[in-house]
Amino acid sequence: MMKNPVHPGEILREDVLAEIGLSVSEAASRLGISRVALSRVLHGHARISSNLAVRLEEAGVGTARAWLAMQAAYDLASERAAGTPKVRRLQPVA
């Protein structure tokens, strides 16, 4: 696993939309979501939801599972970078 994974919105922006020459507005229209919602994902201000992942899969852009795996990897790396929370082991009460 990568230490610092890229937000999947950046991958969508740079490796998908830029490659096929689609604007944010046109991509949002084709995906059936608002331009603002897509823009927030593309700029890393919002997560790729399961709904968007399914829409991307239906649009022929990878699998929903792959998009969600990228998002999960990014989220986990962000949480770990923020520091380990103080927790106690879950053990049977004596």
N, C-alpha and C positions, 0 to 999 in steps of 0.2 A: 504494500500500500504506500502511496506517495505521502511524504511528510506534510507537504503543503498543497493539497489538491486545489485546482482552479474551480471557481464557482461554475456550475454547469451552464449558467446563463451566458457566461463569457464564451464557452465552447459553442453554444447555440448561435451567439452573435457572430463570432469570428470564423468558425469552421463550417457553419451551415448557411446562415442567411447571407453572409458576405460572399461565400463561394457561389451561391446560386443567384445572387444579385437581387434579393428581395428586400424591400424596405420594411421597417417595423410595422407600418400601417398595413401593408399588403399581407405580410405574414400573419399578423393578428387577425385580419379579416378571414384569411384562409383557415386559420385554426379555430375561428369562432369565439375569440376572446377580445377584450378591449385593447386598444393600442397602449394605454397606460399600464394595464396589467402585464402585458408582454414586455414593455420597456423596463418595468421594475425588475423583472426576472433577468433580462439581458444585461442590466447594470449591477446585478448582485444585491439589489435591495429587497428582493422577495425570493422565496424558495420555488423550486419546481415542484408543484403539487402532483399528487397522483392523477388528478384530472388533466393537468397539462401534459403529464407524461403519456397518458393514454391518447390524448389528441395528437401529440408528436408522433407516436407510433402509427396512428391511423393516417397521418399525413406522409408516412413513409420515411420518417427521420429517426431511425434506430428503433429500439424497443423501449417500452415503458419501464421495464425492469432495469435496463441500462441507465436511463435518465435518473430513476430513483436511487440507484446504487451510487451514481456520481454525487447526487445531492446528499445522501447519507454519509459518504466519505468526507465531503466538504463540511457538513455539520459536525461530525465527530472530531475532525481536526480543529475546527473552531472552538469547540468545547474544551478540548485538551489544551489548546493554546491559552485559554482563559484561566487555566489552573485546575488542579484536582480538588473537588469539593471535599470537605471534611465529613466523613461518614464512619459509622461503626459497622462491623460485620453483623450480619443477620445470623444469630446463633440461637439455639434453644435456650429458653429461660431456665436457669437451674433451680 
